[in-house]
Amino acid sequence: MKILTGKIAIVTGVRNSKGIGAATCLSLAKAGADIFFTYWSPFDEAEGRLERDFPSKLCEKINSFGVR
């Protein structure tokens, strides 16, 4: 049973695929919540590379749990 079914979670400041914001989004999606996230920056300063497709990939992962 997904304990957050029918709920909407707002996660602000998602920065890259390796951060706590992305992990939070995925954990909440696994629990059944629909996710609204804001994306802060396409530049991963730690590795010096761009992650331009990251927001769409995160949306795909979220949708794979049957939530929006």
All heavy atoms as TSV, in Angstrom:
chain	resi	resn	atom	element	x	y	z
A	1	MET	N	N	0.837	-1.180	0.000
A	1	MET	CA	C	0.000	0.000	0.000
A	1	MET	C	C	0.888	1.251	0.000
A	1	MET	O	O	1.828	1.356	0.764
A	1	MET	CB	C	-0.879	-0.008	1.242
A	1	MET	CG	C	-1.809	1.160	1.311
A	1	MET	SD	S	-2.899	0.990	2.728
A	1	MET	CE	C	-2.830	2.628	3.353
A	2	LYS	N	N	0.549	2.173	-0.875
A	2	LYS	CA	C	1.288	3.422	-0.955
A	2	LYS	C	C	0.632	4.433	-0.025
A	2	LYS	O	O	-0.497	4.851	-0.249
A	2	LYS	CB	C	1.331	3.919	-2.389
A	2	LYS	CG	C	2.112	2.994	-3.296
A	2	LYS	CD	C	2.207	3.579	-4.681
A	2	LYS	CE	C	3.073	2.706	-5.544
A	2	LYS	NZ	N	3.341	3.321	-6.830
A	3	ILE	N	N	1.345	4.825	1.005
A	3	ILE	CA	C	0.750	5.643	2.063
A	3	ILE	C	C	0.488	7.103	1.671
A	3	ILE	O	O	-0.258	7.787	2.351
A	3	ILE	CB	C	1.597	5.595	3.352
A	3	ILE	CG1	C	2.997	6.141	3.109
A	3	ILE	CG2	C	1.657	4.197	3.903
A	3	ILE	CD1	C	3.829	6.280	4.359
A	4	LEU	N	N	1.076	7.568	0.575
A	4	LEU	CA	C	0.880	8.966	0.162
A	4	LEU	C	C	0.009	9.101	-1.085
A	4	LEU	O	O	-0.019	10.169	-1.699
A	4	LEU	CB	C	2.233	9.639	-0.062
A	4	LEU	CG	C	3.115	9.765	1.178
A	4	LEU	CD1	C	4.447	10.406	0.821
A	4	LEU	CD2	C	2.425	10.564	2.269
A	5	THR	N	N	-0.710	8.063	-1.459
A	5	THR	CA	C	-1.580	8.115	-2.628
A	5	THR	C	C	-2.590	9.247	-2.468
A	5	THR	O	O	-3.198	9.405	-1.408
A	5	THR	CB	C	-2.312	6.775	-2.809
A	5	THR	OG1	O	-1.332	5.752	-2.997
A	5	THR	CG2	C	-3.241	6.802	-4.004
A	6	GLY	N	N	-2.723	10.039	-3.532
A	6	GLY	CA	C	-3.655	11.160	-3.503
A	6	GLY	C	C	-3.073	12.446	-2.927
A	6	GLY	O	O	-3.737	13.470	-2.915
A	7	LYS	N	N	-1.850	12.411	-2.486
A	7	LYS	CA	C	-1.174	13.594	-1.933
A	7	LYS	C	C	-0.239	14.183	-2.989
A	7	LYS	O	O	0.208	13.506	-3.896
A	7	LYS	CB	C	-0.354	13.233	-0.694
A	7	LYS	CG	C	-1.147	12.567	0.400
A	7	LYS	CD	C	-2.134	13.522	1.012
A	7	LYS	CE	C	-2.864	12.824	2.149
A	7	LYS	NZ	N	-3.878	13.661	2.734
A	8	ILE	N	N	0.071	15.455	-2.827
A	8	ILE	CA	C	1.028	16.132	-3.703
A	8	ILE	C	C	2.181	16.631	-2.855
A	8	ILE	O	O	1.973	17.304	-1.847
A	8	ILE	CB	C	0.378	17.325	-4.433
A	8	ILE	CG1	C	-0.785	16.840	-5.301
A	8	ILE	CG2	C	1.411	18.069	-5.281
A	8	ILE	CD1	C	-1.610	17.958	-5.883
A	9	ALA	N	N	3.390	16.305	-3.275
A	9	ALA	CA	C	4.590	16.760	-2.571
A	9	ALA	C	C	5.277	17.834	-3.404
A	9	ALA	O	O	5.402	17.694	-4.618
A	9	ALA	CB	C	5.538	15.593	-2.337
A	10	ILE	N	N	5.729	18.885	-2.746
A	10	ILE	CA	C	6.476	19.953	-3.410
A	10	ILE	C	C	7.908	19.893	-2.903
A	10	ILE	O	O	8.157	19.993	-1.698
A	10	ILE	CB	C	5.866	21.333	-3.115
A	10	ILE	CG1	C	4.422	21.383	-3.609
A	10	ILE	CG2	C	6.699	22.433	-3.752
A	10	ILE	CD1	C	3.674	22.630	-3.193
A	11	VAL	N	N	8.841	19.717	-3.838
A	11	VAL	CA	C	10.260	19.639	-3.492
A	11	VAL	C	C	10.954	20.796	-4.212
A	11	VAL	O	O	10.931	20.870	-5.437
A	11	VAL	CB	C	10.878	18.285	-3.917
A	11	VAL	CG1	C	12.342	18.211	-3.526
A	11	VAL	CG2	C	10.090	17.123	-3.304
A	12	THR	N	N	11.560	21.692	-3.456
A	12	THR	CA	C	12.211	22.855	-4.058
A	12	THR	C	C	13.724	22.662	-4.086
A	12	THR	O	O	14.297	22.015	-3.225
A	12	THR	CB	C	11.882	24.143	-3.279
A	12	THR	OG1	O	12.340	24.002	-1.933
A	12	THR	CG2	C	10.383	24.410	-3.270
A	13	GLY	N	N	14.341	23.215	-5.108
A	13	GLY	CA	C	15.793	23.224	-5.175
A	13	GLY	C	C	16.435	21.928	-5.610
A	13	GLY	O	O	17.573	21.656	-5.246
A	14	VAL	N	N	15.749	21.134	-6.424
A	14	VAL	CA	C	16.382	19.936	-6.961
A	14	VAL	C	C	17.498	20.408	-7.889
A	14	VAL	O	O	17.278	21.201	-8.788
A	14	VAL	CB	C	15.357	19.060	-7.721
A	14	VAL	CG1	C	16.043	17.879	-8.352
A	14	VAL	CG2	C	14.263	18.611	-6.777
A	15	ARG	N	N	18.703	19.928	-7.646
A	15	ARG	CA	C	19.846	20.488	-8.348
A	15	ARG	C	C	20.473	19.551	-9.367
A	15	ARG	O	O	20.871	19.977	-10.447
A	15	ARG	CB	C	20.889	20.896	-7.320
A	15	ARG	CG	C	22.064	21.579	-7.928
A	15	ARG	CD	C	22.950	22.115	-6.861
A	15	ARG	NE	N	24.133	22.666	-7.501
A	15	ARG	CZ	C	25.094	23.242	-6.867
A	15	ARG	NH1	N	25.036	23.366	-5.567
A	15	ARG	NH2	N	26.128	23.708	-7.503
A	16	ASN	N	N	20.620	18.280	-9.026
A	16	ASN	CA	C	21.226	17.342	-9.980
A	16	ASN	C	C	20.787	15.925	-9.643
A	16	ASN	O	O	20.097	15.685	-8.662
A	16	ASN	CB	C	22.752	17.466	-10.001
A	16	ASN	CG	C	23.379	17.177	-8.659
A	16	ASN	OD1	O	22.932	16.324	-7.908
A	16	ASN	ND2	N	24.438	17.893	-8.334
A	17	SER	N	N	21.200	14.993	-10.461
A	17	SER	CA	C	20.741	13.610	-10.314
A	17	SER	C	C	21.295	12.912	-9.083
A	17	SER	O	O	20.792	11.875	-8.687
A	17	SER	CB	C	21.114	12.816	-11.563
A	17	SER	OG	O	22.520	12.821	-11.745
A	18	LYS	N	N	22.316	13.471	-8.455
A	18	LYS	CA	C	22.955	12.816	-7.315
A	18	LYS	C	C	22.618	13.468	-5.978
A	18	LYS	O	O	23.135	13.065	-4.948
A	18	LYS	CB	C	24.472	12.816	-7.501
A	18	LYS	CG	C	24.899	12.038	-8.718
A	18	LYS	CD	C	26.378	12.151	-8.948
A	18	LYS	CE	C	26.730	11.464	-10.245
A	18	LYS	NZ	N	28.019	11.803	-10.735
A	19	GLY	N	N	21.756	14.464	-6.007
A	19	GLY	CA	C	21.486	15.225	-4.798
A	19	GLY	C	C	20.331	14.702	-3.964
A	19	GLY	O	O	19.583	13.807	-4.363
A	20	ILE	N	N	20.181	15.305	-2.808
A	20	ILE	CA	C	19.130	14.905	-1.879
A	20	ILE	C	C	17.742	15.267	-2.422
A	20	ILE	O	O	16.760	14.570	-2.141
A	20	ILE	CB	C	19.374	15.519	-0.478
A	20	ILE	CG1	C	18.482	14.845	0.555
A	20	ILE	CG2	C	19.179	17.022	-0.504
A	20	ILE	CD1	C	18.863	15.148	1.978
A	21	GLY	N	N	17.650	16.324	-3.214
A	21	GLY	CA	C	16.354	16.712	-3.778
A	21	GLY	C	C	15.798	15.644	-4.708
A	21	GLY	O	O	14.621	15.295	-4.627
A	22	ALA	N	N	16.637	15.121	-5.590
A	22	ALA	CA	C	16.197	14.056	-6.505
A	22	ALA	C	C	15.838	12.799	-5.727
A	22	ALA	O	O	14.828	12.147	-6.011
A	22	ALA	CB	C	17.289	13.757	-7.528
A	23	ALA	N	N	16.630	12.465	-4.730
A	23	ALA	CA	C	16.349	11.291	-3.903
A	23	ALA	C	C	15.034	11.455	-3.149
A	23	ALA	O	O	14.256	10.504	-3.021
A	23	ALA	CB	C	17.497	11.046	-2.929
A	24	THR	N	N	14.760	12.659	-2.684
A	24	THR	CA	C	13.508	12.936	-1.991
A	24	THR	C	C	12.326	12.763	-2.939
A	24	THR	O	O	11.312	12.151	-2.586
A	24	THR	CB	C	13.526	14.359	-1.398
A	24	THR	OG1	O	14.616	14.457	-0.480
A	24	THR	CG2	C	12.226	14.687	-0.707
A	25	CYS	N	N	12.449	13.289	-4.144
A	25	CYS	CA	C	11.389	13.141	-5.144
A	25	CYS	C	C	11.076	11.668	-5.390
A	25	CYS	O	O	9.913	11.262	-5.407
A	25	CYS	CB	C	11.800	13.796	-6.459
A	25	CYS	SG	S	11.797	15.591	-6.456
A	26	LEU	N	N	12.114	10.876	-5.575
A	26	LEU	CA	C	11.912	9.460	-5.875
A	26	LEU	C	C	11.322	8.708	-4.685
A	26	LEU	O	O	10.446	7.855	-4.851
A	26	LEU	CB	C	13.224	8.824	-6.333
A	26	LEU	CG	C	13.761	9.372	-7.659
A	26	LEU	CD1	C	15.121	8.777	-7.970
A	26	LEU	CD2	C	12.782	9.115	-8.790
A	27	SER	N	N	11.758	9.029	-3.490
A	27	SER	CA	C	11.209	8.374	-2.297
A	27	SER	C	C	9.727	8.693	-2.120
A	27	SER	O	O	8.925	7.804	-1.810
A	27	SER	CB	C	11.972	8.801	-1.045
A	27	SER	OG	O	13.286	8.328	-1.083
A	28	LEU	N	N	9.374	9.948	-2.331
A	28	LEU	CA	C	7.973	10.348	-2.210
A	28	LEU	C	C	7.122	9.712	-3.308
A	28	LEU	O	O	5.985	9.302	-3.068
A	28	LEU	CB	C	7.851	11.867	-2.236
A	28	LEU	CG	C	8.411	12.590	-1.015
A	28	LEU	CD1	C	8.538	14.091	-1.293
A	28	LEU	CD2	C	7.531	12.341	0.199
A	29	ALA	N	N	7.670	9.623	-4.519
A	29	ALA	CA	C	6.949	8.983	-5.625
A	29	ALA	C	C	6.722	7.499	-5.332
A	29	ALA	O	O	5.638	6.968	-5.601
A	29	ALA	CB	C	7.722	9.158	-6.929
A	30	LYS	N	N	7.726	6.823	-4.788
A	30	LYS	CA	C	7.577	5.411	-4.420
A	30	LYS	C	C	6.469	5.224	-3.400
A	30	LYS	O	O	5.784	4.206	-3.393
A	30	LYS	CB	C	8.879	4.864	-3.846
A	30	LYS	CG	C	9.955	4.638	-4.860
A	30	LYS	CD	C	11.231	4.134	-4.187
A	30	LYS	CE	C	12.377	4.090	-5.159
A	30	LYS	NZ	N	13.641	3.676	-4.525
A	31	ALA	N	N	6.283	6.225	-2.534
A	31	ALA	CA	C	5.247	6.152	-1.505
A	31	ALA	C	C	3.871	6.545	-2.055
A	31	ALA	O	O	2.889	6.517	-1.322
A	31	ALA	CB	C	5.618	7.041	-0.324
A	32	GLY	N	N	3.800	6.948	-3.335
A	32	GLY	CA	C	2.521	7.218	-3.979
A	32	GLY	C	C	2.139	8.666	-4.164
A	32	GLY	O	O	1.070	8.960	-4.693
A	33	ALA	N	N	2.993	9.594	-3.775
A	33	ALA	CA	C	2.673	11.019	-3.918
A	33	ALA	C	C	2.941	11.505	-5.337
A	33	ALA	O	O	3.893	11.072	-5.977
A	33	ALA	CB	C	3.503	11.849	-2.935
A	34	ASP	N	N	2.090	12.415	-5.817
A	34	ASP	CA	C	2.397	13.144	-7.041
A	34	ASP	C	C	3.449	14.177	-6.669
A	34	ASP	O	O	3.432	14.718	-5.563
A	34	ASP	CB	C	1.148	13.827	-7.598
A	34	ASP	CG	C	0.130	12.832	-8.144
A	34	ASP	OD1	O	0.543	11.793	-8.696
A	34	ASP	OD2	O	-1.072	13.103	-8.021
A	35	ILE	N	N	4.360	14.457	-7.592
A	35	ILE	CA	C	5.514	15.307	-7.277
A	35	ILE	C	C	5.500	16.588	-8.104
A	35	ILE	O	O	5.314	16.561	-9.313
A	35	ILE	CB	C	6.834	14.555	-7.555
A	35	ILE	CG1	C	6.876	13.198	-6.867
A	35	ILE	CG2	C	8.042	15.422	-7.178
A	35	ILE	CD1	C	6.822	13.246	-5.364
A	36	PHE	N	N	5.724	17.696	-7.429
A	36	PHE	CA	C	5.992	18.974	-8.074
A	36	PHE	C	C	7.376	19.387	-7.601
A	36	PHE	O	O	7.594	19.543	-6.407
A	36	PHE	CB	C	4.959	20.031	-7.651
A	36	PHE	CG	C	5.206	21.380	-8.252
A	36	PHE	CD1	C	4.647	21.729	-9.463
A	36	PHE	CD2	C	6.022	22.300	-7.608
A	36	PHE	CE1	C	4.887	22.974	-10.021
A	36	PHE	CE2	C	6.274	23.545	-8.159
A	36	PHE	CZ	C	5.704	23.885	-9.372
A	37	PHE	N	N	8.332	19.525	-8.539
A	37	PHE	CA	C	9.665	19.937	-8.117
A	37	PHE	C	C	10.147	21.126	-8.922
A	37	PHE	O	O	9.743	21.322	-10.059
A	37	PHE	CB	C	10.674	18.779	-8.194
A	37	PHE	CG	C	11.054	18.335	-9.579
A	37	PHE	CD1	C	12.139	18.907	-10.242
A	37	PHE	CD2	C	10.361	17.326	-10.210
A	37	PHE	CE1	C	12.508	18.490	-11.509
A	37	PHE	CE2	C	10.720	16.891	-11.479
A	37	PHE	CZ	C	11.797	17.474	-12.131
A	38	THR	N	N	10.978	21.941	-8.280
A	38	THR	CA	C	11.628	23.037	-8.979
A	38	THR	C	C	13.078	22.640	-9.188
A	38	THR	O	O	13.702	22.016	-8.340
A	38	THR	CB	C	11.557	24.359	-8.189
A	38	THR	OG1	O	12.204	24.194	-6.926
A	38	THR	CG2	C	10.114	24.780	-7.971
A	39	TYR	N	N	13.575	23.003	-10.350
A	39	TYR	CA	C	14.927	22.624	-10.732
A	39	TYR	C	C	15.798	23.860	-10.682
A	39	TYR	O	O	15.494	24.871	-11.306
A	39	TYR	CB	C	14.889	22.016	-12.130
A	39	TYR	CG	C	16.211	21.586	-12.660
A	39	TYR	CD1	C	16.946	20.604	-12.016
A	39	TYR	CD2	C	16.724	22.143	-13.812
A	39	TYR	CE1	C	18.170	20.195	-12.507
A	39	TYR	CE2	C	17.939	21.734	-14.320
A	39	TYR	CZ	C	18.655	20.764	-13.661
A	39	TYR	OH	O	19.873	20.352	-14.141
A	40	TRP	N	N	16.869	23.781	-9.929
A	40	TRP	CA	C	17.661	24.965	-9.641
A	40	TRP	C	C	18.700	25.304	-10.690
A	40	TRP	O	O	18.823	26.435	-11.104
A	40	TRP	CB	C	18.305	24.810	-8.270
A	40	TRP	CG	C	19.087	26.001	-7.849
A	40	TRP	CD1	C	18.664	27.298	-7.843
A	40	TRP	CD2	C	20.410	26.021	-7.364
A	40	TRP	NE1	N	19.646	28.120	-7.381
A	40	TRP	CE2	C	20.750	27.349	-7.082
A	40	TRP	CE3	C	21.347	25.039	-7.151
A	40	TRP	CZ2	C	21.978	27.704	-6.598
A	40	TRP	CZ3	C	22.563	25.405	-6.658
A	40	TRP	CH2	C	22.869	26.735	-6.392
A	41	SER	N	N	19.501	24.348	-11.139
A	41	SER	CA	C	20.598	24.676	-12.039
A	41	SER	C	C	20.988	23.482	-12.898
A	41	SER	O	O	21.112	22.380	-12.384
A	41	SER	CB	C	21.817	25.118	-11.226
A	41	SER	OG	O	22.933	25.290	-12.058
A	42	PRO	N	N	21.222	23.696	-14.200
A	42	PRO	CA	C	21.636	22.584	-15.044
A	42	PRO	C	C	23.126	22.269	-14.936
A	42	PRO	O	O	23.596	21.322	-15.530
A	42	PRO	CB	C	21.301	23.078	-16.450
A	42	PRO	CG	C	21.474	24.552	-16.354
A	42	PRO	CD	C	21.009	24.913	-14.957
A	43	PHE	N	N	23.869	23.043	-14.175
A	43	PHE	CA	C	25.315	22.855	-14.105
A	43	PHE	C	C	25.706	22.139	-12.830
A	43	PHE	O	O	25.397	22.578	-11.731
A	43	PHE	CB	C	26.032	24.196	-14.172
A	43	PHE	CG	C	27.518	24.076	-14.284
A	43	PHE	CD1	C	28.110	23.609	-15.441
A	43	PHE	CD2	C	28.339	24.422	-13.222
A	43	PHE	CE1	C	29.475	23.501	-15.546
A	43	PHE	CE2	C	29.713	24.309	-13.315
A	43	PHE	CZ	C	30.287	23.852	-14.484
A	44	ASP	N	N	26.350	21.026	-12.971
A	44	ASP	CA	C	26.846	20.265	-11.829
A	44	ASP	C	C	28.257	20.764	-11.537
A	44	ASP	O	O	29.213	20.378	-12.188
A	44	ASP	CB	C	26.846	18.775	-12.154
A	44	ASP	CG	C	27.294	17.918	-10.979
A	44	ASP	OD1	O	27.843	18.469	-10.004
A	44	ASP	OD2	O	27.086	16.704	-11.037
A	45	GLU	N	N	28.390	21.661	-10.567
A	45	GLU	CA	C	29.673	22.289	-10.277
A	45	GLU	C	C	30.721	21.291	-9.798
A	45	GLU	O	O	31.900	21.421	-10.099
A	45	GLU	CB	C	29.491	23.383	-9.227
A	45	GLU	CG	C	28.673	24.541	-9.722
A	45	GLU	CD	C	28.447	25.567	-8.634
A	45	GLU	OE1	O	29.285	25.656	-7.718
A	45	GLU	OE2	O	27.432	26.275	-8.701
A	46	ALA	N	N	30.308	20.294	-9.057
A	46	ALA	CA	C	31.269	19.338	-8.506
A	46	ALA	C	C	31.984	18.561	-9.607
A	46	ALA	O	O	33.169	18.267	-9.494
A	46	ALA	CB	C	30.552	18.368	-7.566
A	47	GLU	N	N	31.269	18.241	-10.675
A	47	GLU	CA	C	31.878	17.472	-11.752
A	47	GLU	C	C	32.150	18.318	-12.986
A	47	GLU	O	O	32.726	17.834	-13.955
A	47	GLU	CB	C	30.987	16.280	-12.101
A	47	GLU	CG	C	30.886	15.289	-10.954
A	47	GLU	CD	C	30.162	14.024	-11.356
A	47	GLU	OE1	O	30.091	13.731	-12.562
A	47	GLU	OE2	O	29.687	13.326	-10.463
A	48	GLY	N	N	31.714	19.562	-12.972
A	48	GLY	CA	C	31.972	20.473	-14.078
A	48	GLY	C	C	31.312	20.069	-15.380
A	48	GLY	O	O	31.877	20.211	-16.447
A	49	ARG	N	N	30.102	19.537	-15.296
A	49	ARG	CA	C	29.408	19.138	-16.512
A	49	ARG	C	C	27.947	19.570	-16.450
A	49	ARG	O	O	27.398	19.792	-15.395
A	49	ARG	CB	C	29.507	17.641	-16.741
A	49	ARG	CG	C	28.866	16.812	-15.670
A	49	ARG	CD	C	29.116	15.321	-15.910
A	49	ARG	NE	N	28.645	14.550	-14.797
A	49	ARG	CZ	C	27.395	14.130	-14.629
A	49	ARG	NH1	N	26.488	14.413	-15.523
A	49	ARG	NH2	N	27.048	13.428	-13.580
A	50	LEU	N	N	27.337	19.663	-17.619
A	50	LEU	CA	C	25.937	20.044	-17.708
A	50	LEU	C	C	25.043	18.812	-17.637
A	50	LEU	O	O	25.385	17.763	-18.167
A	50	LEU	CB	C	25.668	20.773	-19.021
A	50	LEU	CG	C	26.344	22.122	-19.178
A	50	LEU	CD1	C	26.098	22.661	-20.577
A	50	LEU	CD2	C	25.846	23.104	-18.148
A	51	GLU	N	N	23.909	18.955	-16.990
A	51	GLU	CA	C	22.912	17.892	-16.947
A	51	GLU	C	C	21.602	18.445	-17.510
A	51	GLU	O	O	20.611	18.551	-16.818
A	51	GLU	CB	C	22.688	17.405	-15.512
A	51	GLU	CG	C	23.812	16.595	-14.955
A	51	GLU	CD	C	23.444	15.969	-13.621
A	51	GLU	OE1	O	23.263	16.727	-12.649
A	51	GLU	OE2	O	23.323	14.743	-13.573
A	52	ARG	N	N	21.619	18.798	-18.769
A	52	ARG	CA	C	20.455	19.449	-19.377
A	52	ARG	C	C	19.233	18.547	-19.444
A	52	ARG	O	O	18.119	19.024	-19.381
A	52	ARG	CB	C	20.803	19.938	-20.774
A	52	ARG	CG	C	21.786	21.066	-20.725
A	52	ARG	CD	C	22.082	21.611	-22.068
A	52	ARG	NE	N	23.105	22.629	-21.899
A	52	ARG	CZ	C	23.619	23.313	-22.870
A	52	ARG	NH1	N	23.226	23.112	-24.089
A	52	ARG	NH2	N	24.539	24.215	-22.622
A	53	ASP	N	N	19.434	17.268	-19.587
A	53	ASP	CA	C	18.300	16.359	-19.702
A	53	ASP	C	C	17.842	15.809	-18.355
A	53	ASP	O	O	16.912	15.021	-18.276
A	53	ASP	CB	C	18.625	15.217	-20.654
A	53	ASP	CG	C	19.844	14.412	-20.217
A	53	ASP	OD1	O	20.626	14.899	-19.386
A	53	ASP	OD2	O	20.005	13.296	-20.729
A	54	PHE	N	N	18.474	16.243	-17.279
A	54	PHE	CA	C	18.136	15.727	-15.957
A	54	PHE	C	C	16.667	15.920	-15.571
A	54	PHE	O	O	16.036	14.969	-15.107
A	54	PHE	CB	C	19.042	16.325	-14.878
A	54	PHE	CG	C	18.540	16.094	-13.495
A	54	PHE	CD1	C	18.473	14.811	-12.974
A	54	PHE	CD2	C	18.085	17.139	-12.725
A	54	PHE	CE1	C	17.978	14.581	-11.700
A	54	PHE	CE2	C	17.588	16.918	-11.454
A	54	PHE	CZ	C	17.535	15.641	-10.948
A	55	PRO	N	N	16.072	17.112	-15.732
A	55	PRO	CA	C	14.670	17.257	-15.308
A	55	PRO	C	C	13.726	16.275	-16.005
A	55	PRO	O	O	12.865	15.683	-15.377
A	55	PRO	CB	C	14.327	18.704	-15.660
A	55	PRO	CG	C	15.641	19.404	-15.685
A	55	PRO	CD	C	16.617	18.380	-16.196
A	56	SER	N	N	13.903	16.071	-17.309
A	56	SER	CA	C	13.018	15.144	-18.014
A	56	SER	C	C	13.267	13.700	-17.589
A	56	SER	O	O	12.332	12.904	-17.486
A	56	SER	CB	C	13.156	15.294	-19.531
A	56	SER	OG	O	14.479	15.029	-19.937
A	57	LYS	N	N	14.516	13.353	-17.308
A	57	LYS	CA	C	14.810	11.999	-16.830
A	57	LYS	C	C	14.219	11.761	-15.444
A	57	LYS	O	O	13.710	10.679	-15.158
A	57	LYS	CB	C	16.317	11.741	-16.814
A	57	LYS	CG	C	16.894	11.542	-18.187
A	57	LYS	CD	C	18.354	11.171	-18.114
A	57	LYS	CE	C	18.894	10.928	-19.509
A	57	LYS	NZ	N	20.283	10.483	-19.487
A	58	LEU	N	N	14.269	12.772	-14.584
A	58	LEU	CA	C	13.669	12.638	-13.261
A	58	LEU	C	C	12.156	12.469	-13.390
A	58	LEU	O	O	11.560	11.633	-12.705
A	58	LEU	CB	C	14.004	13.846	-12.382
A	58	LEU	CG	C	13.444	13.813	-10.958
A	58	LEU	CD1	C	13.925	12.568	-10.199
A	58	LEU	CD2	C	13.841	15.076	-10.208
A	59	CYS	N	N	11.531	13.221	-14.290
A	59	CYS	CA	C	10.088	13.067	-14.515
A	59	CYS	C	C	9.752	11.651	-14.978
A	59	CYS	O	O	8.765	11.073	-14.531
A	59	CYS	CB	C	9.598	14.080	-15.539
A	59	CYS	SG	S	9.465	15.750	-14.905
A	60	GLU	N	N	10.563	11.089	-15.866
A	60	GLU	CA	C	10.335	9.722	-16.332
A	60	GLU	C	C	10.412	8.731	-15.172
A	60	GLU	O	O	9.589	7.814	-15.076
A	60	GLU	CB	C	11.351	9.345	-17.409
A	60	GLU	CG	C	11.141	10.037	-18.729
A	60	GLU	CD	C	12.261	9.736	-19.719
A	60	GLU	OE1	O	13.075	8.820	-19.484
A	60	GLU	OE2	O	12.310	10.433	-20.742
A	61	LYS	N	N	11.397	8.903	-14.305
A	61	LYS	CA	C	11.529	8.003	-13.144
A	61	LYS	C	C	10.339	8.143	-12.212
A	61	LYS	O	O	9.820	7.145	-11.700
A	61	LYS	CB	C	12.833	8.304	-12.388
A	61	LYS	CG	C	14.066	7.863	-13.110
A	61	LYS	CD	C	15.309	8.197	-12.301
A	61	LYS	CE	C	16.577	7.866	-13.041
A	61	LYS	NZ	N	17.773	8.219	-12.270
A	62	ILE	N	N	9.910	9.375	-11.981
A	62	ILE	CA	C	8.745	9.614	-11.124
A	62	ILE	C	C	7.510	8.940	-11.721
A	62	ILE	O	O	6.759	8.261	-11.026
A	62	ILE	CB	C	8.522	11.141	-10.933
A	62	ILE	CG1	C	9.631	11.714	-10.029
A	62	ILE	CG2	C	7.142	11.429	-10.363
A	62	ILE	CD1	C	9.675	13.228	-9.991
A	63	ASN	N	N	7.305	9.124	-13.016
A	63	ASN	CA	C	6.142	8.538	-13.705
A	63	ASN	C	C	6.175	7.014	-13.675
A	63	ASN	O	O	5.124	6.375	-13.687
A	63	ASN	CB	C	6.053	9.017	-15.140
A	63	ASN	CG	C	5.721	10.493	-15.239
A	63	ASN	OD1	O	5.123	11.065	-14.354
A	63	ASN	ND2	N	6.116	11.118	-16.325
A	64	SER	N	N	7.360	6.431	-13.601
A	64	SER	CA	C	7.465	4.962	-13.584
A	64	SER	C	C	6.854	4.351	-12.326
A	64	SER	O	O	6.556	3.157	-12.300
A	64	SER	CB	C	8.926	4.527	-13.730
A	64	SER	OG	O	9.653	4.762	-12.540
A	65	PHE	N	N	6.620	5.162	-11.307
A	65	PHE	CA	C	5.982	4.692	-10.074
A	65	PHE	C	C	4.459	4.853	-10.126
A	65	PHE	O	O	3.772	4.630	-9.140
A	65	PHE	CB	C	6.539	5.432	-8.856
A	65	PHE	CG	C	7.990	5.143	-8.612
A	65	PHE	CD1	C	8.958	6.098	-8.849
A	65	PHE	CD2	C	8.405	3.891	-8.156
A	65	PHE	CE1	C	10.292	5.843	-8.635
A	65	PHE	CE2	C	9.741	3.616	-7.941
A	65	PHE	CZ	C	10.691	4.599	-8.188
A	66	GLY	N	N	3.953	5.291	-11.282
A	66	GLY	CA	C	2.518	5.432	-11.451
A	66	GLY	C	C	1.940	6.715	-10.882
A	66	GLY	O	O	0.740	6.804	-10.625
A	67	VAL	N	N	2.793	7.700	-10.703
A	67	VAL	CA	C	2.356	9.008	-10.207
A	67	VAL	C	C	2.749	10.082	-11.208
A	67	VAL	O	O	3.477	9.829	-12.156
A	67	VAL	CB	C	2.954	9.323	-8.805
A	67	VAL	CG1	C	2.472	8.300	-7.785
A	67	VAL	CG2	C	4.463	9.351	-8.836
A	68	ARG	N	N	2.256	11.282	-10.959
A	68	ARG	CA	C	2.576	12.396	-11.855
A	68	ARG	C	C	3.691	13.222	-11.264
A	68	ARG	O	O	3.917	13.252	-10.100
A	68	ARG	CB	C	1.351	13.296	-12.056
A	68	ARG	CG	C	0.172	12.578	-12.619
A	68	ARG	CD	C	-1.029	13.458	-12.778
A	68	ARG	NE	N	-1.549	13.752	-11.439
A	68	ARG	CZ	C	-2.238	14.824	-11.142
A	68	ARG	NH1	N	-2.490	15.720	-12.033
A	68	ARG	NH2	N	-2.681	15.040	-9.925
